[in-house]
């Protein structure tokens, strides 16, 4: 496994691979890796010759400086996970490597940018697409893998790729859950034992909606899911929606594909998101 810290070194390593027409995959991460990230690397290995995993905590996507400060950075643990997963290249640049000078970034990501997470974390997806574009320019991947847990993020990255007409395929990979149903997340380490237990209501509410999708109307499902979450101590709901998977607008027509249920809530001091595709 090669560890690279500069764009120049990365390009000189990957250009011969590209010229040999071998397929390059990118798995962008902010570190604090868990089994969900490993699953992305495993899927990437099946579809490409060389897998590059980036670790970079991107400052421009944090709307709260405190959140950036406390973001976990367990580097030794991450390196061991990547080594064990058989990752080929780790790209680990500094902030000055990715942002050598101040820059203004604003692109049209479509109306969905301002919904759900976009409403709670204004400017977040501009920061996300800014760094993903930089990573795509550095790696020049044929294919890139992202987790479905950040459903809206995957949509925004697809819109960014279309905006720049970039020749990279975006693949969304299934959510990996703990045995009790909690979606794996780097933020889960901040949960106390009580929070951890209370957080299970998010996947339970999503599961309820999925199980009863054909039997009940969408307003009935929303009402019941909202009740389940608001009756759980220590959980403050930001949103629970059943939405069109392409526009993220509330969906009323069950025949539309895909329809996705998305939830965000603060559990204790930690904000969690989750989702489930319903059809």
TORGULO-15477 format. One record per residue (C-alpha): residue in one letter; residue number from 1; x, y negated, z negated. Coordinates in nm, 2 decimals. Each point is the difference from the previous one (the first is absolute). Layout:
<recs>
<rec code="a" pos="NUM" u="X" v="Y" w="Z"/>
...
</recs>
This chain:
<recs>
<rec code="x" pos="1" u="0.00" v="0.00" w="0.00"/>
<rec code="x" pos="2" u="0.15" v="-0.33" w="0.11"/>
<rec code="x" pos="3" u="-0.07" v="-0.32" w="-0.21"/>
<rec code="x" pos="4" u="0.02" v="-0.32" w="0.20"/>
<rec code="x" pos="5" u="-0.02" v="-0.36" w="-0.13"/>
<rec code="x" pos="6" u="0.02" v="-0.22" w="0.31"/>
<rec code="x" pos="7" u="-0.20" v="-0.03" w="0.32"/>
<rec code="x" pos="8" u="0.31" v="0.00" w="0.21"/>
<rec code="x" pos="9" u="0.12" v="0.33" w="-0.15"/>
<rec code="x" pos="10" u="-0.35" v="0.15" w="0.04"/>
<rec code="x" pos="11" u="-0.02" v="-0.10" w="0.36"/>
<rec code="x" pos="12" u="0.35" v="0.15" w="0.09"/>
<rec code="x" pos="13" u="-0.10" v="0.32" w="-0.17"/>
<rec code="x" pos="14" u="-0.34" v="0.03" w="0.17"/>
<rec code="x" pos="15" u="0.07" v="-0.13" w="0.35"/>
<rec code="x" pos="16" u="0.18" v="0.32" w="0.12"/>
<rec code="x" pos="17" u="-0.29" v="0.21" w="-0.14"/>
<rec code="x" pos="18" u="-0.25" v="-0.22" w="0.19"/>
<rec code="x" pos="19" u="0.22" v="0.02" w="0.32"/>
<rec code="x" pos="20" u="0.00" v="0.38" w="-0.04"/>
<rec code="x" pos="21" u="-0.39" v="-0.03" w="0.01"/>
<rec code="x" pos="22" u="-0.04" v="0.15" w="-0.34"/>
<rec code="x" pos="23" u="-0.31" v="-0.11" w="-0.19"/>
<rec code="x" pos="24" u="0.06" v="-0.23" w="-0.30"/>
<rec code="x" pos="25" u="-0.26" v="-0.02" w="-0.28"/>
<rec code="x" pos="26" u="-0.01" v="-0.28" w="-0.26"/>
<rec code="x" pos="27" u="-0.16" v="0.04" w="-0.35"/>
<rec code="x" pos="28" u="0.01" v="-0.35" w="-0.15"/>
<rec code="x" pos="29" u="-0.02" v="-0.01" w="-0.39"/>
<rec code="x" pos="30" u="0.06" v="-0.23" w="-0.29"/>
<rec code="x" pos="31" u="0.17" v="0.28" w="-0.19"/>
<rec code="x" pos="32" u="-0.14" v="0.14" w="-0.33"/>
<rec code="x" pos="33" u="-0.06" v="0.31" w="0.21"/>
<rec code="x" pos="34" u="-0.25" v="0.28" w="-0.09"/>
<rec code="x" pos="35" u="-0.14" v="0.31" w="0.17"/>
<rec code="x" pos="36" u="-0.21" v="-0.22" w="0.23"/>
<rec code="x" pos="37" u="0.31" v="-0.15" w="0.16"/>
<rec code="x" pos="38" u="0.16" v="0.34" w="0.03"/>
<rec code="x" pos="39" u="-0.32" v="0.12" w="0.18"/>
<rec code="x" pos="40" u="0.06" v="-0.28" w="0.26"/>
<rec code="x" pos="41" u="0.36" v="0.11" w="0.05"/>
<rec code="x" pos="42" u="-0.11" v="0.36" w="0.04"/>
<rec code="x" pos="43" u="-0.26" v="-0.09" w="0.27"/>
<rec code="x" pos="44" u="0.26" v="-0.23" w="0.17"/>
<rec code="x" pos="45" u="0.24" v="0.29" w="0.02"/>
<rec code="x" pos="46" u="-0.25" v="0.21" w="0.19"/>
<rec code="x" pos="47" u="-0.05" v="-0.28" w="0.26"/>
<rec code="x" pos="48" u="0.35" v="-0.15" w="0.04"/>
<rec code="x" pos="49" u="0.37" v="0.10" w="0.03"/>
<rec code="x" pos="50" u="0.13" v="-0.26" w="-0.24"/>
<rec code="x" pos="51" u="-0.18" v="-0.14" w="-0.31"/>
<rec code="x" pos="52" u="0.10" v="-0.34" w="-0.13"/>
<rec code="x" pos="53" u="-0.15" v="-0.10" w="-0.34"/>
<rec code="x" pos="54" u="0.04" v="-0.37" w="-0.10"/>
<rec code="x" pos="55" u="0.00" v="-0.12" w="-0.36"/>
<rec code="x" pos="56" u="-0.06" v="-0.37" w="-0.04"/>
<rec code="x" pos="57" u="-0.20" v="-0.18" w="-0.25"/>
<rec code="x" pos="58" u="-0.13" v="-0.28" w="0.22"/>
<rec code="x" pos="59" u="-0.04" v="-0.33" w="-0.18"/>
<rec code="x" pos="60" u="-0.23" v="-0.16" w="0.26"/>
<rec code="x" pos="61" u="-0.29" v="0.23" w="-0.06"/>
<rec code="x" pos="62" u="-0.03" v="-0.06" w="-0.37"/>
<rec code="x" pos="63" u="-0.26" v="-0.26" w="-0.09"/>
<rec code="x" pos="64" u="0.10" v="0.01" w="-0.37"/>
<rec code="x" pos="65" u="0.37" v="-0.05" w="-0.09"/>
<rec code="x" pos="66" u="-0.05" v="0.20" w="-0.32"/>
<rec code="x" pos="67" u="-0.12" v="0.30" w="0.21"/>
<rec code="x" pos="68" u="0.32" v="-0.02" w="0.21"/>
<rec code="x" pos="69" u="0.21" v="-0.02" w="-0.32"/>
<rec code="x" pos="70" u="-0.15" v="0.31" w="-0.16"/>
<rec code="x" pos="71" u="-0.01" v="0.21" w="0.32"/>
<rec code="x" pos="72" u="0.18" v="0.32" w="-0.09"/>
<rec code="x" pos="73" u="0.34" v="0.07" w="0.16"/>
<rec code="x" pos="74" u="0.12" v="0.35" w="-0.11"/>
<rec code="x" pos="75" u="0.28" v="0.02" w="0.26"/>
<rec code="x" pos="76" u="0.17" v="0.32" w="-0.12"/>
<rec code="x" pos="77" u="-0.33" v="0.18" w="-0.01"/>
<rec code="x" pos="78" u="-0.10" v="-0.12" w="0.35"/>
<rec code="x" pos="79" u="0.33" v="0.11" w="0.15"/>
<rec code="x" pos="80" u="-0.03" v="0.35" w="-0.15"/>
<rec code="x" pos="81" u="-0.36" v="0.03" w="0.14"/>
<rec code="x" pos="82" u="0.11" v="-0.10" w="0.35"/>
<rec code="x" pos="83" u="0.30" v="0.23" w="-0.01"/>
<rec code="x" pos="84" u="-0.22" v="0.29" w="-0.11"/>
<rec code="x" pos="85" u="-0.26" v="-0.09" w="0.27"/>
<rec code="x" pos="86" u="0.27" v="0.03" w="0.27"/>
<rec code="x" pos="87" u="-0.02" v="-0.37" w="0.11"/>
<rec code="x" pos="88" u="0.26" v="-0.08" w="0.26"/>
<rec code="x" pos="89" u="0.06" v="-0.38" w="-0.05"/>
<rec code="x" pos="90" u="-0.08" v="-0.23" w="-0.29"/>
<rec code="x" pos="91" u="-0.01" v="-0.37" w="0.09"/>
<rec code="x" pos="92" u="0.04" v="-0.21" w="-0.31"/>
<rec code="x" pos="93" u="0.06" v="-0.37" w="0.09"/>
<rec code="x" pos="94" u="0.04" v="-0.29" w="-0.24"/>
<rec code="x" pos="95" u="-0.25" v="-0.29" w="0.01"/>
<rec code="x" pos="96" u="0.25" v="-0.23" w="0.17"/>
<rec code="x" pos="97" u="0.06" v="0.27" w="0.27"/>
<rec code="x" pos="98" u="-0.38" v="0.00" w="0.09"/>
<rec code="x" pos="99" u="-0.05" v="-0.37" w="-0.06"/>
<rec code="x" pos="100" u="0.33" v="-0.17" w="0.08"/>
<rec code="x" pos="101" u="-0.17" v="-0.34" w="0.03"/>
<rec code="x" pos="102" u="-0.34" v="-0.15" w="-0.09"/>
<rec code="x" pos="103" u="-0.26" v="0.08" w="0.25"/>
<rec code="x" pos="104" u="-0.37" v="-0.07" w="0.07"/>
<rec code="x" pos="105" u="-0.21" v="0.30" w="0.09"/>
<rec code="x" pos="106" u="-0.37" v="-0.01" w="0.09"/>
<rec code="x" pos="107" u="-0.17" v="0.22" w="0.25"/>
<rec code="x" pos="108" u="-0.36" v="0.07" w="0.09"/>
<rec code="x" pos="109" u="-0.09" v="0.34" w="-0.17"/>
<rec code="x" pos="110" u="-0.37" v="-0.03" w="0.07"/>
<rec code="x" pos="111" u="-0.29" v="-0.07" w="-0.24"/>
<rec code="x" pos="112" u="0.07" v="0.31" w="-0.21"/>
<rec code="x" pos="113" u="0.31" v="-0.16" w="-0.15"/>
<rec code="x" pos="114" u="-0.22" v="-0.22" w="-0.22"/>
<rec code="x" pos="115" u="-0.22" v="0.28" w="-0.14"/>
<rec code="x" pos="116" u="0.04" v="0.23" w="-0.30"/>
<rec code="x" pos="117" u="0.38" v="-0.01" w="-0.09"/>
<rec code="x" pos="118" u="0.04" v="-0.30" w="0.22"/>
<rec code="x" pos="119" u="-0.25" v="-0.20" w="-0.21"/>
<rec code="x" pos="120" u="0.16" v="0.10" w="-0.33"/>
<rec code="x" pos="121" u="0.36" v="-0.04" w="0.12"/>
<rec code="x" pos="122" u="0.00" v="-0.29" w="0.24"/>
<rec code="x" pos="123" u="0.30" v="0.02" w="0.24"/>
<rec code="x" pos="124" u="0.09" v="0.35" w="-0.10"/>
<rec code="x" pos="125" u="-0.05" v="0.15" w="0.35"/>
<rec code="x" pos="126" u="0.20" v="-0.28" w="0.17"/>
<rec code="x" pos="127" u="0.29" v="0.11" w="-0.23"/>
<rec code="x" pos="128" u="-0.05" v="0.37" w="0.07"/>
<rec code="x" pos="129" u="-0.01" v="-0.05" w="0.38"/>
<rec code="x" pos="130" u="0.30" v="-0.24" w="-0.01"/>
<rec code="x" pos="131" u="0.22" v="0.27" w="-0.16"/>
<rec code="x" pos="132" u="-0.14" v="0.29" w="0.20"/>
<rec code="x" pos="133" u="0.08" v="-0.19" w="0.32"/>
<rec code="x" pos="134" u="0.36" v="-0.06" w="-0.12"/>
<rec code="x" pos="135" u="0.03" v="0.37" w="-0.08"/>
<rec code="x" pos="136" u="-0.14" v="0.10" w="0.34"/>
<rec code="x" pos="137" u="0.25" v="-0.24" w="0.17"/>
<rec code="x" pos="138" u="0.29" v="0.15" w="-0.21"/>
<rec code="x" pos="139" u="-0.09" v="0.37" w="0.05"/>
<rec code="x" pos="140" u="-0.17" v="-0.01" w="0.34"/>
<rec code="x" pos="141" u="-0.21" v="0.31" w="-0.10"/>
<rec code="x" pos="142" u="-0.22" v="0.21" w="0.23"/>
<rec code="x" pos="143" u="-0.24" v="0.07" w="-0.28"/>
<rec code="x" pos="144" u="-0.06" v="-0.13" w="-0.35"/>
<rec code="x" pos="145" u="-0.18" v="0.16" w="-0.29"/>
<rec code="x" pos="146" u="-0.21" v="-0.17" w="-0.27"/>
<rec code="x" pos="147" u="-0.22" v="0.13" w="-0.28"/>
<rec code="x" pos="148" u="-0.38" v="-0.02" w="0.03"/>
<rec code="x" pos="149" u="-0.02" v="-0.12" w="-0.36"/>
<rec code="x" pos="150" u="0.08" v="-0.35" w="0.14"/>
<rec code="x" pos="151" u="-0.28" v="0.04" w="0.26"/>
<rec code="x" pos="152" u="-0.03" v="-0.38" w="0.07"/>
<rec code="x" pos="153" u="0.38" v="-0.03" w="0.03"/>
<rec code="x" pos="154" u="0.01" v="0.27" w="0.27"/>
<rec code="x" pos="155" u="-0.27" v="-0.19" w="0.19"/>
<rec code="x" pos="156" u="0.20" v="-0.33" w="-0.03"/>
<rec code="x" pos="157" u="0.32" v="0.17" w="0.12"/>
<rec code="x" pos="158" u="-0.19" v="0.14" w="0.31"/>
<rec code="x" pos="159" u="-0.13" v="-0.35" w="0.07"/>
<rec code="x" pos="160" u="0.36" v="-0.14" w="-0.03"/>
<rec code="x" pos="161" u="0.13" v="0.26" w="0.24"/>
<rec code="x" pos="162" u="-0.28" v="-0.09" w="0.25"/>
<rec code="x" pos="163" u="0.08" v="-0.37" w="-0.05"/>
<rec code="x" pos="164" u="0.37" v="0.05" w="0.10"/>
<rec code="x" pos="165" u="-0.08" v="0.29" w="0.24"/>
<rec code="x" pos="166" u="0.26" v="0.21" w="-0.17"/>
<rec code="x" pos="167" u="0.08" v="0.35" w="0.13"/>
<rec code="x" pos="168" u="-0.05" v="0.18" w="-0.34"/>
<rec code="x" pos="169" u="-0.26" v="0.25" w="-0.10"/>
<rec code="x" pos="170" u="-0.16" v="-0.06" w="-0.34"/>
<rec code="x" pos="171" u="-0.10" v="0.32" w="-0.19"/>
<rec code="x" pos="172" u="-0.22" v="-0.01" w="-0.31"/>
<rec code="x" pos="173" u="0.07" v="0.29" w="-0.24"/>
<rec code="x" pos="174" u="-0.25" v="0.15" w="-0.25"/>
<rec code="x" pos="175" u="0.00" v="-0.12" w="-0.37"/>
<rec code="x" pos="176" u="0.19" v="0.22" w="-0.23"/>
<rec code="x" pos="177" u="-0.17" v="0.04" w="-0.34"/>
<rec code="x" pos="178" u="0.10" v="0.12" w="-0.35"/>
<rec code="x" pos="179" u="-0.18" v="0.33" w="-0.10"/>
<rec code="x" pos="180" u="-0.27" v="-0.20" w="-0.18"/>
<rec code="x" pos="181" u="-0.07" v="-0.21" w="0.31"/>
<rec code="x" pos="182" u="0.19" v="-0.32" w="-0.07"/>
<rec code="x" pos="183" u="0.15" v="-0.14" w="0.31"/>
<rec code="x" pos="184" u="0.38" v="0.00" w="-0.02"/>
<rec code="x" pos="185" u="0.14" v="-0.35" w="-0.03"/>
<rec code="x" pos="186" u="0.33" v="-0.17" w="-0.11"/>
<rec code="x" pos="187" u="-0.22" v="-0.21" w="-0.24"/>
<rec code="x" pos="188" u="-0.13" v="0.30" w="-0.19"/>
<rec code="x" pos="189" u="0.31" v="-0.01" w="-0.23"/>
<rec code="x" pos="190" u="-0.14" v="-0.32" w="-0.15"/>
<rec code="x" pos="191" u="-0.32" v="0.18" w="-0.13"/>
<rec code="x" pos="192" u="-0.03" v="0.09" w="-0.36"/>
<rec code="x" pos="193" u="-0.13" v="0.35" w="-0.09"/>
<rec code="x" pos="194" u="-0.35" v="-0.16" w="-0.05"/>
<rec code="x" pos="195" u="0.02" v="-0.19" w="0.32"/>
<rec code="x" pos="196" u="0.11" v="0.31" w="0.19"/>
<rec code="x" pos="197" u="-0.31" v="0.18" w="-0.12"/>
<rec code="x" pos="198" u="-0.23" v="-0.30" w="0.08"/>
<rec code="x" pos="199" u="0.15" v="-0.04" w="0.35"/>
<rec code="x" pos="200" u="-0.14" v="0.34" w="0.10"/>
<rec code="x" pos="201" u="-0.34" v="-0.17" w="0.04"/>
<rec code="x" pos="202" u="0.12" v="-0.15" w="0.33"/>
<rec code="x" pos="203" u="0.05" v="0.33" w="0.18"/>
<rec code="x" pos="204" u="-0.31" v="0.14" w="-0.18"/>
<rec code="x" pos="205" u="-0.21" v="-0.28" w="0.14"/>
<rec code="x" pos="206" u="0.14" v="0.04" w="0.35"/>
<rec code="x" pos="207" u="-0.05" v="0.38" w="-0.02"/>
<rec code="x" pos="208" u="-0.36" v="-0.06" w="-0.11"/>
<rec code="x" pos="209" u="-0.06" v="-0.22" w="0.31"/>
<rec code="x" pos="210" u="0.16" v="0.25" w="0.23"/>
<rec code="x" pos="211" u="-0.20" v="0.30" w="-0.14"/>
<rec code="x" pos="212" u="-0.33" v="-0.19" w="0.02"/>
<rec code="x" pos="213" u="0.06" v="-0.19" w="0.32"/>
<rec code="x" pos="214" u="-0.27" v="0.18" w="0.20"/>
<rec code="x" pos="215" u="-0.25" v="0.03" w="-0.28"/>
<rec code="x" pos="216" u="-0.02" v="-0.36" w="-0.12"/>
<rec code="x" pos="217" u="-0.02" v="-0.34" w="0.16"/>
<rec code="x" pos="218" u="0.30" v="-0.23" w="0.00"/>
<rec code="x" pos="219" u="-0.15" v="-0.25" w="-0.25"/>
<rec code="x" pos="220" u="-0.08" v="0.29" w="-0.24"/>
<rec code="x" pos="221" u="0.35" v="0.14" w="0.03"/>
<rec code="x" pos="222" u="0.16" v="-0.35" w="-0.07"/>
<rec code="x" pos="223" u="-0.23" v="-0.05" w="-0.30"/>
<rec code="x" pos="224" u="0.09" v="0.34" w="-0.15"/>
<rec code="x" pos="225" u="0.37" v="-0.04" w="0.06"/>
<rec code="x" pos="226" u="0.00" v="-0.35" w="-0.14"/>
<rec code="x" pos="227" u="-0.18" v="0.13" w="-0.31"/>
<rec code="x" pos="228" u="0.25" v="0.28" w="-0.06"/>
<rec code="x" pos="229" u="0.29" v="-0.24" w="0.01"/>
<rec code="x" pos="230" u="-0.15" v="-0.28" w="-0.20"/>
<rec code="x" pos="231" u="-0.10" v="0.25" w="-0.28"/>
<rec code="x" pos="232" u="0.37" v="0.10" w="-0.04"/>
<rec code="x" pos="233" u="0.18" v="-0.18" w="-0.27"/>
<rec code="x" pos="234" u="0.31" v="-0.20" w="0.10"/>
<rec code="x" pos="235" u="-0.08" v="0.00" w="0.37"/>
<rec code="x" pos="236" u="-0.09" v="-0.33" w="0.17"/>
<rec code="x" pos="237" u="-0.13" v="0.04" w="0.35"/>
<rec code="x" pos="238" u="0.12" v="-0.24" w="0.27"/>
<rec code="x" pos="239" u="-0.20" v="0.17" w="0.28"/>
<rec code="x" pos="240" u="-0.16" v="0.33" w="0.11"/>
<rec code="x" pos="241" u="-0.12" v="0.00" w="0.36"/>
<rec code="x" pos="242" u="-0.11" v="0.23" w="0.27"/>
<rec code="x" pos="243" u="0.14" v="-0.15" w="0.32"/>
<rec code="x" pos="244" u="0.05" v="0.04" w="0.37"/>
<rec code="x" pos="245" u="0.35" v="0.15" w="0.03"/>
<rec code="x" pos="246" u="0.09" v="-0.24" w="0.28"/>
<rec code="x" pos="247" u="-0.13" v="-0.33" w="-0.12"/>
<rec code="x" pos="248" u="-0.02" v="0.06" w="-0.38"/>
<rec code="x" pos="249" u="-0.34" v="-0.17" w="0.00"/>
<rec code="x" pos="250" u="-0.27" v="0.17" w="-0.20"/>
<rec code="x" pos="251" u="-0.15" v="0.28" w="0.20"/>
<rec code="x" pos="252" u="-0.37" v="0.08" w="0.02"/>
<rec code="x" pos="253" u="0.00" v="0.24" w="0.29"/>
<rec code="x" pos="254" u="0.10" v="0.35" w="-0.11"/>
<rec code="x" pos="255" u="0.06" v="0.12" w="0.35"/>
<rec code="x" pos="256" u="0.29" v="-0.24" w="0.04"/>
<rec code="x" pos="257" u="0.35" v="0.16" w="-0.01"/>
<rec code="x" pos="258" u="0.20" v="-0.04" w="-0.21"/>
<rec code="x" pos="259" u="-0.17" v="-0.11" w="-0.31"/>
<rec code="x" pos="260" u="0.22" v="-0.05" w="-0.31"/>
<rec code="x" pos="261" u="-0.07" v="-0.06" w="-0.36"/>
<rec code="x" pos="262" u="0.26" v="-0.24" w="-0.16"/>
<rec code="x" pos="263" u="0.05" v="-0.09" w="-0.36"/>
<rec code="x" pos="264" u="0.22" v="-0.24" w="-0.20"/>
<rec code="x" pos="265" u="0.00" v="-0.04" w="-0.37"/>
<rec code="x" pos="266" u="0.22" v="-0.12" w="-0.29"/>
<rec code="x" pos="267" u="0.06" v="0.29" w="-0.24"/>
<rec code="x" pos="268" u="0.15" v="-0.15" w="-0.32"/>
<rec code="x" pos="269" u="0.27" v="-0.23" w="0.14"/>
<rec code="x" pos="270" u="0.05" v="0.19" w="0.33"/>
<rec code="x" pos="271" u="-0.19" v="-0.06" w="0.32"/>
<rec code="x" pos="272" u="-0.07" v="0.32" w="0.20"/>
<rec code="x" pos="273" u="-0.15" v="0.06" w="0.34"/>
<rec code="x" pos="274" u="-0.15" v="0.32" w="0.16"/>
<rec code="x" pos="275" u="-0.22" v="0.10" w="0.29"/>
<rec code="x" pos="276" u="-0.16" v="0.30" w="0.16"/>
<rec code="x" pos="277" u="-0.11" v="0.05" w="0.36"/>
<rec code="x" pos="278" u="-0.37" v="0.11" w="-0.01"/>
<rec code="x" pos="279" u="-0.06" v="0.14" w="0.35"/>
</recs>
